């Protein structure tokens, strides 16, 4: 894992009071879930505390519940210790593969693939009709994030369907960790599972802003997932993450974020940043966005905001294909967004 992922507030002496650095919306109402987990710690109602018991060696019960909600067979769902474990499991299972990664994107795809002996190359665009939608002949696995981190862009679903059908020799690993933060059309788990060469990654960590619990899952073809399960460690998902998943599944996976309001606030934040004149704000289909400074370094802006204002942004210069001028932010409350814009304006004037 490289240095420079989001949410590195532990590095700063001043408390961070507005965190834009992670692609997690930090203000969902999780009161019901937190109270339920507190009861599980205490062992209320005669129930033994979860702290005192092992979780299931593999999270069969949660996989079955998620499968029921998504109209899949349990064999088409593999629950993991966050989407990051899913990434490394896939890379391990298919070690040594000739792999392409659509850049710029989350660095863990490349890190996991290099760790497990993949021969990795980068793509900066997907083949279109002009190329007959055909990927390079030697590629056997393609990783892409949709919506993409850090750009916030969504690849058209119809385009992906054509690519998948025209390239049956390629396993498509599509990370949909941010699927609940866009109005663009994406694959459902049931749709993707019909393909023999597609794996979808999902993140309850992102959906419910519970990064401390680490909870994700893979959906896809039963044969592919059977191979992946052979590499999963026993007890990789802790008891509280499983219990959180079961609690949310029992309530139909309620959406904790008012998406229309969040996207409206995102549009307002983009407009205010663009009005500063010294920033190039990339278009986004979700709640986070990539921003380029016309002058100055993102690392300097990050240090200034953290130390002087208690605001944290993500220096995006270490994403492949980006440079020292890029940073990424995720929309938060209107009040926090105003603080961010005002603090950036102050830095630009210094």
Buried (B, 14 or more C-beta within 10 A) or exposed (E): EEEBBBBBBEEBEEEBEBBBBBBBBBEBEBEEBEEBBEBBEEBEEEEEEBEEEEBBEBBEBBBBBBBEBBEBEBBBBBBBBBBBBBBBBBBBBBEEBBBBBBBBBBBBBBBBBEEBEBBBEEBEEBBEEEEEBEBBEEBBBBBBBBBBBBBBBBBEBEBBBBBBEBBEEBBBBBBBBBBBBBEBEBBBBEBBBEBEBBBBBBBBBBBBBBBEBBBBBBBBBBEBBEEBBEBBEEBBBBBBBBBBBBBBBEEEBEEBBEBEEBBEBBEBBBEBBEEBEBBEBBEBBBBBBBBBBEEBBBBEBBBBBBEEBBBBBBBBBBBEEBEBBBBBBBBBEEEBBBBBBEBBBEBBEE
